Amino acid sequence: MDYVLVAVSFAIILAGALLFTNAIEWLGHKLNLGEGAVGSLLAAVGTAMPETLIPIVAIIGGATGSSEVATGAIVGAPFLLGTIAMALVGVSALAYVHKRPQGKHLDVHVATLDRDLMFFMIFFSIALVIGLLDTPKPVDIAAGVIFLCSYGWYVRETIKNGGDVAEGHEMDPLIMDRRGNREGSPPPNFIMITQLLIGLGAMVGGAHLFVEEVVGIAEHLGVSAIVLSLILAPLATELPEKANSFFWVREGKDALALGNITGAMVFQSCIPTVIGLVFAGALSDRFPRAALAGSLLVIALSVLVIGLFAGTPWIVFPALVIWSIGFGMAPPVLQARMLHTASRRMRDIASAYLTTSFNIGIGVGALIVRADGHVLIARRGHPPGCGSWTLPGGKVRKNEKLHDALRREILEETRLSIMVHDLLEVVEIMREGYHYVVLDYLCTPIGGENAQAGDDITAVQWIEPELETMRSLALTSDVLGIVERGLARWAQLSTR
């Protein structure tokens, strides 16, 4: 099923890219923008959102190891754009050499590419230095202001020197414009913005589904979490830019294709740094309720302004920058708001739940007790804890209820059918680069007690719950505590 969903998610990304590229060209035409500006600003800001959220959530969330995750995401995303995405442009040009008017030659706007790459190298280097040095807060704030003002200057220069404007008769009709006389005529703003948002949503949603399914497959194969977070996640979240570039290169619109890539690199070198240094931290810590409401209001108003003033560049581009800031702030301020709302007793658990929901996943485990009081343990075949004995269980899939996930995992790993009883413990596991919140339940077997190892489990055995026996198997203190509480609860259920 995971492999099917990977294919489905990839198809969603391609469909979204087709809608997005078609709509963004018409938006650029209405704004009287050159192709270089359309690719480096409009397309780049929209498609850079998925990977931009990764370092923002990691830095502002403050979870253990967040700085490493943020650094990996900040370095990994532009690196993949500058290598794999650029290579895809060249390969696509060669693959469609007979269909492209310019053949294998790349017809680009050189001035835009030079400006994008020079701007990226300067500010990306500064961002790395700030990230590596323990700079004072005033320096951070000053740097954030400089980054934001510099990106504003970059937007202005790109609009002024963005190359030739595409003619309406040279463009494909808007896909969602079903009017009879749509050939060569500008589409209505409402339909254009609707298609743009649907395409962007499909690309973002497809990329996240792709990440989730690829991570699931990789974990099943025993791939390290470091590889997942620093290579697979950036690779998947860069799929919108790659898909856009593929379609544009195929049609001979090289300036749009390369502008989308280099513009996204510039955006990633500035906006996440601004939010991390200046905006989200101060607002979410001091005014969590206002910051959450404000970020959602900024997103809504920015979209409304873009739709109402689609033909006015000096209004649309500030609205795009403000929208990107609001969109980037929403996840971290939501986390801060939740932590302020949670009671002191529940704050750690709440933080673990939210961090897991944003980043990796939730697991379930089973203390299975049979009629004679023996409990079932399993030896793991994959990280984390490969080769160690523990309670059987696994990861909850998307849209799967906890009890259903537990019954499925136990059937796959032990060939047993179980009845799920009480929740015994919530355990947070952080080791070997993995971070899980695991809910352990008391369970009893039904329809037979012949356990057999399966899936990612190499061995299972029923043991007497004696302290010496369990210690000889190197069971952790968390597991020992769960067994003790679970047997006490099982004894109460057995006497009813």
C-alpha positions as CSV (number, residue, x, y, z in Angstrom):
1,M,0.0,0.0,0.0
2,D,2.9,2.4,0.8
3,Y,4.3,2.0,-2.7
4,V,0.8,2.7,-4.3
5,L,0.5,5.9,-2.2
6,V,4.0,7.0,-3.3
7,A,2.8,6.8,-6.9
8,V,-0.5,8.5,-6.1
9,S,1.3,11.4,-4.3
10,F,3.7,11.8,-7.2
11,A,0.7,12.0,-9.6
12,I,-0.9,14.6,-7.3
13,I,2.3,16.7,-7.4
14,L,2.5,16.6,-11.2
15,A,-1.2,17.5,-11.6
16,G,-0.7,20.4,-9.1
17,A,2.4,21.6,-11.0
18,L,0.4,21.6,-14.3
19,L,-2.3,23.8,-12.8
20,F,0.2,26.0,-11.0
21,T,2.5,26.7,-13.9
22,N,-0.5,27.5,-16.2
23,A,-2.1,29.9,-13.7
24,I,1.2,31.6,-12.6
25,E,2.0,32.4,-16.3
26,W,-1.3,34.2,-16.6
27,L,-0.8,36.0,-13.3
28,G,2.6,37.2,-14.5
29,H,1.0,38.3,-17.8
30,K,-1.7,40.3,-16.0
31,L,1.0,41.9,-13.9
32,N,3.0,42.8,-17.0
33,L,6.0,40.9,-15.6
34,G,8.9,39.3,-17.6
35,E,9.4,35.6,-17.5
36,G,12.4,35.9,-15.3
37,A,10.4,37.8,-12.7
38,V,7.5,35.3,-12.9
39,G,9.8,32.4,-12.2
40,S,12.0,34.0,-9.6
41,L,9.2,35.7,-7.6
42,L,5.7,34.3,-8.2
43,A,6.5,30.7,-8.8
44,A,9.5,30.6,-6.4
45,V,7.6,32.0,-3.4
46,G,4.7,29.6,-3.8
47,T,6.7,26.4,-4.3
48,A,9.3,27.2,-1.6
49,M,6.8,26.9,1.2
50,P,7.0,23.2,2.1
51,E,10.7,23.1,2.7
52,T,10.7,26.5,4.3
53,L,8.5,25.3,7.1
54,I,11.0,22.6,8.2
55,P,13.7,24.8,9.7
56,I,11.1,27.3,11.0
57,V,9.3,24.6,13.0
58,A,12.6,23.0,14.2
59,I,14.1,26.3,15.4
60,I,11.0,27.8,17.0
61,G,9.8,24.5,18.4
62,G,13.0,24.0,20.5
63,A,12.8,20.2,20.6
64,T,15.9,18.2,21.4
65,G,18.2,18.2,18.4
66,S,16.2,20.9,16.6
67,S,19.3,22.9,15.7
68,E,20.7,19.9,13.8
69,V,17.4,19.3,12.0
70,A,17.1,23.0,11.1
71,T,20.7,23.2,9.8
72,G,20.2,20.1,7.7
73,A,17.0,21.5,6.2
74,I,18.5,24.9,5.5
75,V,21.6,23.5,3.9
76,G,19.8,20.5,2.2
77,A,17.0,22.3,0.4
78,P,19.1,24.8,-1.6
79,F,21.8,22.2,-2.2
80,L,19.3,19.9,-3.8
81,L,17.9,22.7,-5.9
82,G,21.3,23.7,-7.1
83,T,22.3,20.2,-8.0
84,I,19.4,17.8,-8.8
85,A,16.9,20.4,-9.9
86,M,19.4,22.1,-12.2
87,A,20.4,18.7,-13.6
88,L,16.7,17.9,-14.3
89,V,16.5,21.1,-16.4
90,G,19.4,19.9,-18.6
91,V,18.1,16.3,-18.8
92,S,14.6,17.5,-19.7
93,A,16.0,19.8,-22.4
94,L,17.8,16.9,-24.0
95,A,14.9,14.5,-23.6
96,Y,12.5,17.0,-25.4
97,V,15.1,18.4,-27.8
98,H,12.9,17.6,-30.9
99,K,9.8,19.3,-29.4
100,R,11.5,22.5,-28.1
101,P,11.7,25.4,-30.5
102,Q,15.3,26.2,-29.3
103,G,16.4,22.5,-29.3
104,K,19.0,21.7,-26.7
105,H,20.0,25.3,-26.2
106,L,18.7,26.9,-22.9
107,D,17.0,30.2,-23.7
108,V,17.3,32.0,-20.3
109,H,17.3,35.5,-18.9
110,V,21.0,35.7,-17.9
111,A,20.6,38.9,-15.9
112,T,18.0,37.4,-13.7
113,L,20.1,34.2,-13.1
114,D,23.2,36.2,-12.3
115,R,21.4,38.3,-9.8
116,D,19.6,35.3,-8.2
117,L,22.8,33.3,-7.7
118,M,24.9,36.2,-6.5
119,F,22.2,37.2,-4.0
120,F,21.8,33.6,-2.8
121,M,25.5,33.0,-2.3
122,I,25.9,36.2,-0.2
123,F,23.0,35.8,2.1
124,F,23.1,32.1,2.3
125,S,26.7,32.4,3.6
126,I,25.7,35.1,6.1
127,A,22.9,32.9,7.3
128,L,25.3,30.0,7.9
129,V,27.7,32.2,9.8
130,I,24.9,33.5,12.1
131,G,23.7,30.0,12.6
132,L,27.1,28.7,13.6
133,L,28.1,31.7,15.9
134,D,26.5,32.5,19.2
135,T,25.6,36.1,18.2
136,P,23.9,38.5,20.6
137,K,20.2,39.1,20.2
138,P,20.6,42.7,18.9
139,V,22.9,41.4,16.2
140,D,20.2,38.7,15.3
141,I,17.5,41.4,15.0
142,A,19.7,43.7,13.0
143,A,20.5,40.8,10.6
144,G,16.9,39.9,10.3
145,V,16.0,43.5,9.3
146,I,18.8,43.6,6.8
147,F,17.7,40.3,5.3
148,L,14.1,41.5,4.9
149,C,15.0,44.8,3.4
150,S,17.5,43.1,1.0
151,Y,14.8,40.7,-0.2
152,G,12.5,43.7,-0.8
153,W,15.3,45.3,-2.9
154,Y,15.7,42.0,-4.7
155,V,12.0,41.9,-5.5
156,R,12.2,45.5,-6.9
157,E,15.2,44.8,-9.1
158,T,13.7,41.5,-10.4
159,I,10.4,43.3,-11.4
160,K,12.4,46.1,-13.1
161,N,14.7,43.7,-15.0
162,G,12.7,40.5,-15.4
163,G,13.0,40.0,-19.2
164,D,10.3,40.0,-21.9
165,V,6.6,39.7,-21.0
166,A,4.8,36.7,-22.4
167,E,2.1,37.5,-25.0
168,G,-1.4,36.2,-24.3
169,H,-1.7,34.6,-27.7
170,E,1.5,32.6,-27.0
171,M,0.1,31.1,-23.8
172,D,-2.0,28.1,-23.3
173,P,-5.6,28.9,-22.1
174,L,-6.2,28.7,-18.4
175,I,-7.1,25.1,-17.6
176,M,-10.1,25.9,-15.3
177,D,-11.4,28.6,-17.6
178,R,-14.3,26.9,-19.4
179,R,-15.6,29.9,-21.3
180,G,-16.2,29.3,-25.0
181,N,-14.2,32.2,-26.2
182,R,-11.2,31.7,-23.9
183,E,-8.5,31.4,-26.7
184,G,-6.0,34.3,-26.4
185,S,-8.2,36.3,-23.9
186,P,-7.2,36.9,-20.3
187,P,-9.1,34.7,-17.8
188,P,-11.2,36.2,-15.0
189,N,-9.1,36.9,-11.8
190,F,-11.2,34.8,-9.6
191,I,-10.8,31.6,-11.7
192,M,-7.1,32.3,-12.1
193,I,-6.4,32.7,-8.4
194,T,-8.6,29.7,-7.6
195,Q,-6.6,27.5,-10.0
196,L,-3.3,28.9,-8.6
197,L,-4.3,28.0,-5.0
198,I,-5.6,24.5,-6.0
199,G,-2.4,23.8,-7.9
200,L,-0.2,25.0,-5.0
201,G,-2.3,23.0,-2.5
202,A,-2.0,19.9,-4.6
203,M,1.8,20.3,-4.8
204,V,2.2,20.9,-1.1
205,G,-0.2,18.1,0.0
206,G,1.3,15.7,-2.5
207,A,4.9,16.5,-1.3
208,H,3.9,15.9,2.3
209,L,2.2,12.6,1.4
210,F,5.2,11.6,-0.6
211,V,7.5,12.4,2.4
212,E,5.3,10.4,4.8
213,E,5.1,7.3,2.6
214,V,8.8,7.3,1.7
215,V,9.7,7.7,5.4
216,G,7.5,4.7,6.2
217,I,9.1,2.6,3.5
218,A,12.6,3.6,4.6
219,E,11.9,2.9,8.2
220,H,10.5,-0.5,7.3
221,L,13.8,-1.2,5.4
222,G,15.9,0.0,8.4
223,V,17.2,3.3,6.9
224,S,18.7,5.7,9.5
225,A,16.6,8.6,10.6
226,I,19.4,11.0,9.8
227,V,19.2,10.0,6.2
228,L,15.4,10.5,6.3
229,S,15.6,14.0,7.8
230,L,18.5,15.3,5.8
231,I,18.2,13.7,2.4
232,L,14.8,12.1,1.8
233,A,12.6,14.9,3.2
234,P,14.4,17.8,1.4
235,L,14.4,15.7,-1.8
236,A,10.7,15.2,-1.6
237,T,9.7,18.7,-0.6
238,E,11.7,20.1,-3.6
239,L,9.4,18.1,-5.9
240,P,7.2,21.1,-6.7
241,E,10.1,23.1,-8.1
242,K,11.3,20.0,-10.1
243,A,7.8,19.3,-11.5
244,N,7.3,23.0,-12.5
245,S,10.7,23.0,-14.2
246,F,10.0,19.8,-16.1
247,F,6.8,21.2,-17.6
248,W,8.3,24.6,-18.5
249,V,11.5,23.1,-20.1
250,R,9.3,20.7,-22.1
251,E,7.4,23.7,-23.5
252,G,10.7,25.7,-24.2
253,K,10.1,28.2,-21.4
254,D,13.6,27.9,-19.9
255,A,13.6,31.4,-18.2
256,L,10.6,30.3,-16.1
257,A,12.1,26.9,-15.3
258,L,15.4,28.2,-14.1
259,G,13.9,31.3,-12.4
260,N,11.7,29.1,-10.3
261,I,14.7,27.2,-9.0
262,T,17.1,30.2,-8.4
263,G,14.2,32.3,-7.0
264,A,13.3,29.6,-4.5
265,M,17.0,29.5,-3.4
266,V,17.0,33.2,-2.8
267,F,13.7,33.0,-0.9
268,Q,15.0,30.2,1.3
269,S,18.2,32.1,2.1
270,C,16.2,35.1,3.5
271,I,12.6,34.6,4.7
272,P,13.2,31.6,7.1
273,T,16.1,33.5,8.6
274,V,14.0,36.6,9.2
275,I,11.3,34.7,10.9
276,G,13.7,32.7,13.1
277,L,15.7,35.7,14.2
278,V,13.1,38.4,14.6
279,F,9.4,37.6,14.2
280,A,8.2,34.2,15.4
281,G,10.3,33.8,18.5
282,A,9.4,37.1,20.1
283,L,5.8,37.0,19.2
284,S,5.0,33.4,20.0
285,D,6.7,33.5,23.4
286,R,5.3,36.8,24.7
287,F,1.9,36.9,22.9
288,P,1.0,33.4,21.8
289,R,-2.8,34.0,21.4
290,A,-2.4,37.2,19.4
291,A,0.5,35.7,17.4
292,L,-1.6,32.7,16.3
293,A,-4.7,34.8,15.4
294,G,-2.5,37.4,13.7
295,S,-0.6,34.8,11.5
296,L,-3.9,33.3,10.4
297,L,-5.4,36.7,9.7
298,V,-2.3,37.7,7.7
299,I,-2.7,34.6,5.5
300,A,-6.4,35.3,4.8
301,L,-6.0,39.0,4.1
302,S,-2.9,38.5,1.9
303,V,-4.8,36.0,-0.3
304,L,-7.8,38.3,-0.5
305,V,-5.5,41.3,-1.5
306,I,-3.8,39.2,-4.2
307,G,-7.1,38.2,-5.6
308,L,-8.6,41.7,-5.6
309,F,-5.5,43.5,-7.0
310,A,-4.1,40.9,-9.3
311,G,-3.3,43.6,-11.9
312,T,-1.3,45.9,-9.6
313,P,2.3,44.8,-9.1
314,W,3.2,47.2,-6.3
315,I,0.3,45.8,-4.2
316,V,0.6,42.1,-5.1
317,F,4.3,41.7,-4.3
318,P,4.2,43.1,-0.8
319,A,1.2,41.0,-0.2
320,L,3.1,37.9,-1.4
321,V,6.0,38.6,1.0
322,I,3.6,39.2,3.9
323,W,1.7,36.0,3.1
324,S,4.9,34.0,3.1
325,I,5.8,35.4,6.6
326,G,2.3,34.6,8.0
327,F,2.3,31.1,6.4
328,G,5.8,30.4,7.9
329,M,4.8,31.7,11.4
330,A,1.6,29.6,11.7
331,P,3.1,26.2,12.9
332,P,5.5,27.6,15.5
333,V,3.1,30.0,17.1
334,L,0.4,27.2,17.2
335,Q,2.9,25.2,19.2
336,A,3.7,28.1,21.6
337,R,0.0,28.8,22.0
338,M,-0.7,25.2,22.9
339,L,2.1,25.1,25.5
340,H,0.8,28.2,27.1
341,T,-2.6,26.7,27.3
342,A,-1.6,23.3,28.7
343,S,-1.4,22.8,32.4
344,R,2.1,22.5,34.0
345,R,1.4,18.8,34.7
346,M,0.5,18.1,31.0
347,R,3.0,20.4,29.3
348,D,5.7,17.9,28.6
349,I,3.2,15.4,27.2
350,A,1.5,18.1,25.1
351,S,4.9,19.2,23.8
352,A,5.8,15.7,22.8
353,Y,2.5,15.1,21.1
354,L,2.7,18.3,19.1
355,T,6.3,17.9,18.1
356,T,5.6,14.4,17.0
357,S,2.6,15.4,15.0
358,F,4.6,18.0,13.1
359,N,7.7,15.9,12.5
360,I,7.5,12.1,12.7
361,G,4.7,10.1,14.1
362,I,2.9,8.3,17.0
363,G,3.5,4.7,18.0
364,V,1.5,2.1,19.9
365,G,2.8,-0.8,22.0
366,A,1.1,-3.8,23.6
367,L,1.6,-5.6,26.9
368,I,0.0,-8.9,25.9
369,V,-0.9,-11.1,28.9
370,R,-2.2,-14.6,28.4
371,A,-4.3,-16.7,30.8
372,D,-1.4,-18.0,32.9
373,G,0.1,-14.6,33.5
374,H,2.9,-14.9,31.0
375,V,3.7,-11.8,28.9
376,L,4.9,-11.6,25.3
377,I,8.1,-9.8,24.3
378,A,9.6,-9.3,20.9
379,R,13.1,-8.7,19.5
380,R,13.4,-5.8,17.1
381,G,14.9,-6.3,13.6
382,H,15.2,-2.6,12.7
383,P,16.3,0.6,14.5
384,P,15.7,2.1,16.9
385,G,16.9,-0.6,19.3
386,C,17.7,-3.2,16.7
387,G,18.3,-6.6,18.3
388,S,16.8,-5.6,21.7
389,W,13.9,-7.2,23.5
390,T,10.8,-5.0,24.1
391,L,7.0,-4.9,23.8
392,P,5.6,-5.5,20.3
393,G,4.0,-2.6,18.5
394,G,4.7,0.0,15.7
395,K,3.8,3.3,14.1
396,V,0.3,4.7,13.6
397,R,-0.5,5.4,10.0
398,K,-2.3,8.4,8.7
399,N,-6.1,8.4,9.4
400,E,-5.8,5.2,11.5
401,K,-7.3,4.9,14.9
402,L,-5.0,3.9,17.8
403,H,-6.7,0.6,18.6
404,D,-6.9,-0.3,14.9
405,A,-3.2,0.5,14.5
406,L,-2.3,-1.7,17.5
407,R,-4.3,-4.7,16.3
408,R,-2.8,-4.4,12.8
409,E,0.8,-4.1,14.1
410,I,0.4,-7.1,16.5
411,L,-1.1,-9.3,13.8
412,E,1.7,-8.4,11.4
413,E,4.5,-8.8,14.0
414,T,3.2,-11.8,16.1
415,R,0.4,-13.4,14.1
416,L,-1.9,-12.9,17.2
417,S,-5.3,-11.4,17.3
418,I,-5.8,-9.3,20.5
419,M,-8.4,-7.5,22.6
420,V,-7.3,-4.0,23.6
421,H,-8.0,-2.9,27.2
422,D,-6.6,0.0,29.1
423,L,-4.0,2.6,28.3
424,L,-1.0,1.9,30.6
425,E,1.6,4.5,29.8
426,V,2.7,7.2,27.3
427,V,6.5,6.9,26.7
428,E,8.7,9.3,24.7
429,I,11.6,7.7,22.9
430,M,14.5,9.8,21.6
431,R,17.5,7.7,20.5
432,E,19.5,6.8,17.4
433,G,18.1,9.9,15.7
434,Y,14.5,8.8,16.1
435,H,11.7,10.6,18.1
436,Y,8.5,8.7,18.9
437,V,5.7,9.1,21.4
438,V,4.4,5.5,22.1
439,L,1.1,4.7,23.8
440,D,1.3,1.3,25.5
441,Y,-1.9,-0.7,26.1
442,L,-2.9,-3.7,28.2
443,C,-4.0,-6.5,25.8
444,T,-5.1,-10.1,25.9
445,P,-4.9,-12.7,23.0
446,I,-8.1,-14.0,21.4
447,G,-8.4,-17.0,19.1
448,G,-5.1,-18.6,20.0
449,E,-1.8,-18.0,21.8
450,N,0.7,-19.4,19.3
451,A,2.9,-16.3,18.6
452,Q,5.2,-16.2,15.5
453,A,7.7,-13.5,14.6
454,G,6.8,-11.5,11.5
455,D,7.3,-8.2,9.7
456,D,10.3,-6.3,11.4
457,I,10.4,-8.7,14.4
458,T,13.1,-11.4,14.5
459,A,11.8,-13.4,17.5
460,V,9.0,-13.5,20.0
461,Q,8.6,-15.4,23.3
462,W,6.3,-15.8,26.3
463,I,8.1,-15.1,29.5
464,E,7.2,-15.3,33.2
465,P,7.2,-11.7,34.5
466,E,9.8,-12.3,37.1
467,L,12.3,-9.4,37.7
468,E,15.4,-11.5,37.2
469,T,14.1,-13.0,33.9
470,M,13.2,-9.6,32.6
471,R,16.5,-8.0,33.6
472,S,18.4,-10.9,31.9
473,L,16.8,-9.8,28.6
474,A,17.9,-6.2,29.2
475,L,14.4,-4.8,29.2
476,T,14.4,-1.1,29.9
477,S,13.1,0.5,33.1
478,D,10.1,1.9,31.1
479,V,9.1,-1.6,30.0
480,L,9.6,-3.0,33.5
481,G,7.3,-0.3,34.9
482,I,4.6,-1.0,32.2
483,V,4.7,-4.7,32.9
484,E,4.2,-4.1,36.7
485,R,1.3,-1.8,36.2
486,G,-0.2,-3.9,33.4
487,L,-0.2,-7.1,35.5
488,A,-1.8,-5.3,38.4
489,R,-4.6,-4.1,36.1
490,W,-4.8,-7.6,34.5
491,A,-5.3,-9.1,37.9
492,Q,-8.2,-6.7,38.6
493,L,-9.8,-7.6,35.2
494,S,-9.4,-11.3,35.8
495,T,-11.3,-11.2,39.1
496,R,-14.4,-9.7,37.6
